[in-house]
């Protein structure tokens, strides 16, 4: 007894099972987090080392190369990326995916420890951390107040806001952007300093040794132990000014006699503005495992409480990456409901029976809801990948139920009782339903095991689709026949054969009678479609159409904060002239909102600014895409002179990154200029950004070694004197003012005006063996230049070219770029490579190709097991080839690139086309083997009996995909190519399957007959011939 018959005779266990599965699924769904992308673990480790004030050239030699050489000995490394900037080194080590992340972190930590003794002594201990893809900010707010000054407002953000936000569940970090930090500044009087022959370094280090609190041991007094503390700290700038400090020659002087002591703010190195008004911003990052929507709800609730407690504070949302996640979630759920409703309408349209419609409609929720239980059990979240998977298979989930109910209705029309019809129809169609389900699982599941970074994301895609499809089988085999047996009623009237059926059968008979012509027409169609496939553009991920974008401004090295501020304001004014721009948030010298989590960011620079732009929603600008607005902004910003402008998010799929590498820095820079010039000739692209030609102005101090040795002055002393005089000591070397809630650094340096006086610097006293010496006596001062940033790739210097695609296909831009003469004919010692989306696209196509081949092999294995033969399943595999032409034609007609969503659509088509063929071939075999029909009669009868369920399921799925293809509802940029592929492939695969598969079946049947005849002829005559299970093939129809 099969499971359907058992379920019909014992309905209570089946009902209880689905009640339990539904409750379990609802509990799992309520416990799942809503995220943008799933949290994946990539074995990428970053090493951050800082030495404030050190030049990139110095850090490359003394730090970066040593770290790289030590790390390169580790096993499993794929790439090493290094970014060297003023005072900082960032090394990103990308391991192969099979490397465990924690092992990668430990290995890198050991490699850094091996060379720590060889690194400069003043270098801060390198920080080793693993890459966190959830580390990009999801929300940015600005704070303004009419009653607080900049310092008070900044401290309010650092203290009150940060503590409040970190108390919200799921918040991982809060970072301030703009504002100022409090410090006690001791501005030395250069004239008095020179008169006393003292240096800023003397004063700073004397203060550090005086201004401290230290342990002093233990005493036994009064019969009790008492700890001893040495307390020499002061509580205010006035107390500090009254302190005496000892000079290097033994004299002492009050601090306020040689310096102006003030409790003020540190030098501004960043700024934040909202629509041109100065504000203080803060960015919120979620922790790993938390959901964006959950975090945003908690943050907004806490901010409302803050506003209530501090009515003078004005908090504005400047950047929001949560609303697109929420919109995608609600849009995907809407598509699920829409798919269910459309499937119900299709069933009712064909069957005209509300009871049959009800039975079919129950299949979708009872397939999806239990799937959520398993997804929660596997640790999945509700994200773009899982929602895409569910919206993709929503049409498939109801297919099995449609096929079952249509077959039961056909048996009811024969005059059978509902119980008898359900039993016999379920038994008849059982093998076909099981075969179709397992072939779909065989198609989807291999995507869960794809390689590369895209494969990490598709783990949840493959498992979600496979689990949902499996539950649709359980529903179709257990619940649908049982419900049909107890709910359906025999039809009252006689339903004749529809008119379209007679037309279709006429076409099918013509194809069977003219098999050669049919074959030639199909081959010609296939050839034409594959010719079109070669002309399709290729891409990675289609650009989104959200209501936010960014403008990155980069000024020449050496630009000041004031200069960047002025240019950023000019850019904001140009941007706000666009009617679709609602709000502009500007971050200068900081901020990570919208950055690419896969690319190392490096340290903040005052010469860079980011404008985050909130635009009108997609619904409010029909016919105008985000990319069109970005093009308008790009054109408007051309008016800014001497500024590198980049429009679009750092992590968006709208750029192509090309890398040139080589050891010879001069040759590399020279050739990079030629490449950049030729890249700008590619038609249709946006701006071309290059990391070459970044040269910063420098003041070079060159000691006279003979005079320095004679006077007992060393280079380290000269460097310390200059550093402390101009910017202050290293942070770890600064004296601190201890307050109740924080420590305020005490910075000793010369006034700002002294930094503009070269002669004053030359007269600064430097400690020597026989007393202080003027800097100008032991060293020469000259103006020069050096690299502002050094990028390295796999231990070689490299130059990156970032090309804005400007709505051009990534594959087309890459093809044109690599065809340029300067890249075809590279000089010796210079190599070219591709990183970012182009590299991921190559990995994706390779992974999808392997997944498709694996899926085809799995389908064949399943069919061989179910049909108990090796040759007949080949008929069904032909349907795979018939599904692809329509997809290519649809992509070509709509001028859509062959990208990740298109590849997903192709995988889905494989399953649908196979399903249609299985339904058709399965009934033909039943008609021949069990009903004793001839081949001609069996094939024609199979076409008659299976055409309706095939067309019903195709229309149900096509109707569900049509709103996505037309761009209705949620942002269609990612889903639309997938829907176009599916609809185009559905049309041709259904049409060709119904007409060509019967012809292919006869060809394969002829082949089986021929091989069987040859086999019998070769057997010895005295042996008893084995009668084949199938009937002897009849003479093929001409």
C-alpha positions, -999 to 999 in steps of 0.1 A, spaced: 0 0 0 14 34 -10 15 64 13 -14 81 -6 -37 52 -1 -27 49 35 -34 86 41 -68 83 24 -78 54 46 -62 70 78 -68 107 75 -63 116 112 -25 109 114 -19 129 82 -39 158 95 -21 157 129 13 155 112 6 187 92 -8 205 122 24 198 141 46 207 111 27 240 106 30 250 143 67 241 142 72 262 110 54 292 125 76 290 156 107 288 135 96 317 113 89 339 144 124 331 157 143 339 124 161 372 121 155 395 91 188 404 74 200 418 41 225 390 34 233 359 55 262 362 79 290 342 62 324 334 76 353 342 52 389 333 61 401 369 55 423 384 82 434 421 85 465 434 102 465 470 112 498 487 123 501 524 130 531 548 136 517 583 136 536 607 114 556 581 95 556 584 57 542 557 34 576 551 18 592 545 53 563 523 64 565 502 32 602 494 39 602 491 77 567 475 83 547 464 53 574 443 35 584 426 67 548 417 76 541 405 41 572 383 39 564 367 72 527 362 64 534 348 29 550 317 44 516 306 57 496 278 40 465 284 20 469 320 12 451 333 -19 460 370 -20 477 396 2 464 432 -2 484 460 15 475 497 18 502 520 32 491 555 41 505 583 62 511 567 96 493 534 90 497 500 73 467 478 66 474 442 54 445 421 43 452 384 40 427 364 19 429 326 25 413 299 4 378 291 15 387 257 29 409 273 56 391 275 90 388 312 100 401 308 135 431 289 123 437 316 98 436 343 125 460 323 148 484 317 119 486 354 110 490 363 147 520 339 149 535 353 117 532 389 130 547 379 164 578 364 146 587 398 131 575 421 159 610 426 172 622 437 137 595 464 135 601 500 147 600 503 185 575 532 185 551 512 163 519 504 181 513 467 185 497 454 153 460 446 157 449 413 141 412 408 134 391 387 110 370 404 84 334 409 95 309 414 67 283 427 91 308 455 100 294 481 76 271 507 92 234 501 88 222 534 102 237 569 105 222 597 125 231 634 130 227 652 163 223 690 166 215 713 196 209 750 201 222 748 237 254 728 234 287 738 219 307 714 197 326 699 225 296 693 247 276 678 218 305 655 209 308 643 245 270 638 246 274 614 216 305 597 229 290 592 264 252 593 266 243 582 230 270 555 228 260 539 261 223 540 252 229 525 217 252 498 229 225 487 254 202 478 224 203 441 216 222 435 183 241 468 182 278 459 177 295 493 175 288 531 176 312 554 159 312 592 160 317 612 128 327 648 130 326 668 162 357 676 184 375 659 213 384 677 245 421 683 253 443 704 275 466 723 252 499 737 263 511 761 236 547 769 242 560 804 236 587 799 209 607 830 220 608 821 256 616 785 247 645 796 226 657 820 254 657 791 279 672 767 254 645 742 261 626 720 237 589 709 236 600 673 241 616 682 275 584 699 287 561 671 275 581 643 291 586 662 323 548 666 325 542 629 318 566 619 347 550 644 370 513 641 361 506 605 372 493 582 399 514 552 408 514 524 434 538 528 463 537 494 479 522 484 513 525 496 549 515 480 583 502 508 604 478 508 633 476 470 632 462 470 597 476 467 562 474 499 542 483 503 505 506 532 495 497 554 465 517 582 450 492 608 437 506 637 417 476 644 394 458 677 390 422 682 382 421 713 360 441 733 335 447 761 360 463 737 385 484 724 356 495 760 347 508 766 382 531 735 381 569 738 381 587 718 355 625 710 355 644 718 323 673 697 309 699 720 324 685 716 360 666 749 361 629 749 369 602 772 357 564 776 361 545 762 332 524 794 326 556 814 323 566 796 291 533 785 277 496 793 274 476 765 291 440 761 280 412 736 284 400 735 248 394 710 219 418 691 197 426 701 162 397 693 139 405 664 116 369 656 106 335 673 101 299 663 95 272 684 79 235 679 73 223 700 43 252 723 49 247 728 86 274 715 110 263 686 131 278 656 149 271 622 133 272 587 147 271 554 128 255 522 141 268 487 131 250 455 139 267 426 156 271 393 139 240 372 140 216 401 147 190 412 122 189 447 107 152 452 112 154 441 149 184 464 155 167 494 138 135 490 159 155 489 191 176 519 181 146 540 171 129 532 204 159 543 224 164 574 204 128 584 211 135 580 248 166 602 244 147 629 227 121 629 255 149 632 282 167 659 261 142 680 243 168 705 231 185 677 210 175 673 174 183 638 159 179 632 121 183 600 102 209 606 75 217 571 61 194 541 63 203 506 50 174 490 69 145 502 49 156 484 17 159 452 38 124 457 52 110 466 17 126 435 2 111 413 30 76 427 26 79 426 -12 90 390 -11 61 380 12 37 399 -11 51 378 -40 45 346 -21 8 356 -15 5 368 -51 18 334 -63 -7 315 -42 -36 337 -54 -26 333 -91 -22 296 -87 -57 294 -72 -71 315 -101 -54 292 -127 -67 261 -111 -102 274 -109 -101 287 -145 -92 252 -158 -111 230 -135 -141 252 -127 -146 235 -93 -142 254 -60 -136 223 -41 -107 212 -63 -94 248 -61 -95 247 -23 -75 214 -22 -48 229 -45 -47 262 -26 -39 243 7 -6 230 -8 14 263 -9 11 273 28 15 237 39 48 235 19 63 268 28 55 270 65 71 237 76 101 247 55 107 277 79 110 252 107 139 234 90 155 267 80 154 279 116 169 245 127 197 249 102 205 284 115 192 303 84 177 338 85 151 356 65 174 373 40 177 382 3 189 347 -6 163 327 13 135 350 2 147 348 -34 147 310 -32 111 309 -18 98 335 -43 115 314 -71 99 281 -61 65 294 -51 51 284 -85 67 250 -82 53 243 -48 17 242 -60 26 223 -92 25 188 -76 -9 195 -61 -22 208 -94 -10 177 -112 -25 154 -85 -59 173 -84 -61 175 -122 -56 137 -125 -82 131 -97 -107 153 -115 -101 134 -147 -109 102 -130 -140 117 -114 -152 126 -148 -150 89 -157 -178 83 -132 -157 70 -103 -165 79 -67 -142 106 -50 -126 79 -28 -119 56 -58 -108 84 -80 -83 97 -54 -69 62 -48 -65 53 -85 -54 87 -97 -28 91 -69 -14 56 -77 -13 64 -114 5 97 -111 27 88 -81 59 79 -99 57 110 -120 52 133 -90 81 117 -71 103 119 -102 95 155 -108 102 165 -72 135 147 -69 147 161 -102 139 196 -88 158 188 -57 187 175 -78 187 208 -97 186 231 -66 207 212 -41 241 214 -60 239 252 -57 244 248 -20 278 232 -26 292 258 -51 327 270 -46 340 306 -42 326 335 -23 292 333 -42 289 297 -31 290 308 5 259 329 -1 241 302 -21 243 276 7 210 289 21 195 293 -14 200 256 -24 189 241 9 158 264 12 146 255 -23 152 218 -18 134 217 16 104 236 3 101 214 -28 104 182 -6 75 194 15 55 200 -16 60 164 -24 48 153 11 17 175 7 10 162 -28 14 125 -18 -3 126 17 -26 156 20 -39 164 -15 -53 129 -23 -68 126 13 -85 160 10 -97 152 -25 -112 119 -13 -133 136 14 -140 170 -1 -145 166 -39 -179 157 -54 -185 140 -88 -190 166 -115 -227 173 -123 -223 182 -160 -202 167 -188 -171 187 -195 -162 183 -231 -127 185 -245 -116 222 -248 -111 237 -282 -74 244 -277 -69 207 -271 -80 197 -305 -57 223 -321 -28 211 -300 -34 174 -308 -35 183 -345 -1 199 -342 13 170 -322 1 145 -349 17 166 -376 50 166 -357 48 128 -352 42 123 -389 70 146 -400 97 138 -375 126 148 -397 111 183 -404 104 187 -367 139 178 -358 154 202 -384 132 231 -372 142 225 -336 179 223 -345 176 256 -365 159 273 -335 186 260 -311 214 272 -334 199 307 -337 193 310 -300 229 299 -291 241 325 -317 222 351 -298 237 339 -265 272 348 -277 260 383 -283 246 388 -248 263 412 -224 276 397 -192 276 411 -157 278 401 -120 250 417 -100 226 442 -117 227 477 -101 200 484 -76 173 511 -78 172 522 -42 166 557 -30 201 564 -17 235 570 -33 268 585 -24 294 610 -39 330 605 -30 353 635 -33 391 632 -32 413 663 -32 451 663 -40 474 651 -12 483 679 11 449 695 10 436 709 44 404 703 62 392 738 53 399 732 16 380 699 16 351 716 35 348 743 9 348 718 -20 323 695 -2 300 724 2 303 734 -35 295 698 -44 265 697 -21 251 729 -37 255 713 -72 239 680 -60 209 697 -43 199 714 -75 187 680 -88 150 678 -81 152 642 -70 177 649 -41 159 653 -7 187 653 18 226 655 18 247 643 47 284 651 43 312 634 62 347 648 59 377 629 71 357 600 85 327 578 82 322 543 68 286 543 57 281 528 23 317 514 21 325 481 6 330 454 33 351 433 10 377 460 3 402 474 29 393 510 37 425 523 52 427 553 76 406 584 73 421 614 55 411 651 57 414 654 20 384 630 14 347 637 18 316 615 13 282 629 5 254 605 13 223 615 -7 187 606 1 166 606 -31 130 603 -39 116 568 -37 114 547 -69 76 550 -69 78 588 -69 101 589 -100 85 566 -126 107 559 -156 138 575 -140 163 550 -125 188 556 -98 216 552 -124 201 580 -146 201 603 -116 237 593 -108 246 602 -144 230 636 -139 250 641 -107 282 630 -124 276 655 -151 269 683 -127 300 676 -106 323 680 -136 323 717 -127 345 710 -97 382 716 -106 410 695 -94 388 670 -76 384 632 -82 347 624 -81 331 590 -78 294 585 -77 277 554 -62 282 532 -32 316 517 -24 301 482 -23 278 486 -53 279 464 -83 286 494 -106 324 494 -109 351 475 -126 385 473 -108 417 467 -128 450 461 -112 486 467 -125 514 452 -104 552 454 -106 583 459 -85 596 489 -103 575 518 -90 586 543 -116 579 521 -146 546 511 -131 535 547 -126 546 557 -161 527 528 -177 497 535 -155 493 570 -170 491 554 -205 465 529 -193 444 556 -176 445 577 -207 433 548 -229 407 536 -204 390 570 -206 384 564 -243 360 535 -236 326 548 -247 297 550 -222 316 546 -190 317 571 -161 348 584 -143 381 565 -141 398 567 -107 434 557 -103 456 554 -73 487 565 -93 501 601 -93 492 605 -56 522 626 -45 521 646 -13 543 676 -4 569 669 24 593 690 44 625 669 44 650 672 73 685 659 64 710 658 93 746 667 87 761 635 101 795 650 108 782 681 127 756 660 145 782 635 156 805 663 168 777 679 189 763 646 201 729 649 184 712 618 170 685 615 144 659 601 168 663 631 190 658 654 160 626 635 149 612 636 185 618 673 189 601 681 156 572 658 161 563 670 196 568 706 186 544 704 156 517 679 166 525 666 201 538 633 214 525 599 205 491 593 221 505 566 244 532 591 256 509 620 264 502 630 300 465 627 310 441 648 331 420 624 351 384 634 354 355 615 369 342 599 336 372 602 313 408 611 307 417 643 289 450 642 270 475 670 277 492 680 244 524 701 245 533 718 212 540 751 195 512 774 184 496 768 150 513 799 136 548 783 143 540 755 118 540 781 90 574 795 99 603 775 84 630 797 101 615 792 135 617 754 131 653 758 121 661 776 154 644 750 176 668 736 202 677 699 200 693 681 230 730 673 224 758 658 244 772 693 254 738 710 257 710 721 233 719 728 197 699 747 171 682 724 145 696 745 116 732 739 128 730 701 125 705 696 96 692 711 64 655 718 57 641 714 22 607 710 4 602 678 -15 575 653 -23 567 616 -17 540 591 -24 508 598 -4 496 562 -6 512 529 -16 490 500 -27 505 465 -28 491 432 -42 507 399 -35 539 416 -23 543 439 -53 534 475 -57 502 479 -76 480 506 -90 442 502 -90 419 516 -117 383 519 -106 360 524 -136 324 535 -131 302 513 -153 275 539 -158 249 513 -167 273 494 -190 275 456 -186 305 446 -166 316 419 -190 315 443 -220 336 469 -202 361 443 -191 363 430 -227 369 465 -241 395 473 -214 415 442 -218 416 448 -256 434 482 -252 469 483 -266 485 493 -233 470 462 -216 477 438 -244 513 448 -246 525 452 -210 562 461 -204 584 435 -188 580 432 -151 544 445 -150 514 422 -147 477 428 -149 450 412 -127 414 417 -119 398 420 -84 364 428 -71 332 421 -90 350 409 -122 369 383 -103 337 372 -85 319 370 -118 345 346 -132 341 325 -100 304 326 -103 301 315 -139 325 286 -132 306 276 -101 272 278 -118 285 258 -147 297 230 -124 264 232 -105 245 228 -137 265 198 -148 261 182 -114 224 189 -115 221 172 -150 240 142 -137 218 140 -106 186 143 -127 198 114 -149 206 92 -119 172 99 -104 154 91 -137 174 59 -142 164 47 -107 128 56 -112 123 44 -148 146 14 -144 164 20 -176 194 39 -190 181 49 -224 146 63 -219 156 90 -194 176 105 -223 142 116 -238 136 137 -207 171 152 -207 165 166 -242 140 189 -225 169 206 -208 183 217 -241 148 229 -252 144 252 -222 175 273 -228 167 289 -263 137 308 -249 158 322 -221 185 335 -244 159 350 -268 141 368 -238 174 382 -225 183 394 -260 150 410 -267 150 429 -233 187 437 -236 194 422 -202 228 410 -192 236 374 -184 243 378 -147 239 360 -114 201 362 -113 200 351 -150 220 320 -140 196 313 -111 167 315 -136 185 290 -159 189 265 -131 152 268 -123 143 263 -160 162 230 -159 139 217 -132 107 230 -149 115 216 -183 124 182 -168 91 182 -149 70 187 -180 88 159 -199 85 135 -170 47 140 -168 44 133 -205 68 104 -209 55 87 -177 20 85 -190 31 73 -225 49 44 -207 18 36 -186 -4 37 -216 18 12 -235 28 -11 -207 -4 -12 -186 -32 -3 -211 -18 -22 -241 -19 7 -265 3 10 -296 31 35 -296 12 60 -318 -20 57 -296 1 59 -264 19 90 -274 -12 108 -286 -31 97 -255 -3 109 -233 -4 143 -251 -41 145 -245 -39 135 -208 -9 155 -198 -13 187 -218 -37 203 -194 -16 198 -161 15 210 -180 -1 241 -193 -18 248 -159 15 246 -140 33 267 -166 7 295 -166 6 295 -128 44 300 -126 45 325 -155 18 346 -140 36 346 -106 68 358 -124 52 385 -146 49 413 -120 87 408 -112 96 409 -149 76 441 -154 92 457 -123 60 459 -103 64 460 -65 97 457 -47 130 468 -64 131 446 -95 168 451 -103 179 417 -90 148 397 -96 138 410 -130 165 392 -150 157 360 -133 119 364 -141 127 373 -177 148 341 -181 121 320 -165 92 334 -185 111 332 -218 122 297 -211 88 286 -199 71 297 -231 96 278 -254 102 248 -231 64 242 -227 57 247 -263 86 225 -275 81 199 -248 45 193 -258 55 190 -295 91 178 -296 93 154 -267 68 130 -283 90 130 -314 121 125 -293 104 96 -275 98 78 -308 134 83 -318 147 69 -285 122 41 -287 134 32 -322 170 32 -308 159 8 -280 143 -14 -305 173 -14 -328 197 -22 -299 174 -49 -286 173 -65 -320 211 -64 -324 214 -79 -289 190 -108 -296 208 -115 -329 241 -119 -311 228 -142 -284 234 -180 -288 203 -199 -303 202 -226 -276 196 -200 -248 161 -190 -239 155 -154 -249 147 -130 -221 115 -111 -229 120 -73 -223 97 -57 -197 84 -31 -222 63 -41 -252 81 -47 -284 85 -13 -301 61 -9 -330 71 3 -364 79 40 -363 53 63 -378 66 79 -410 
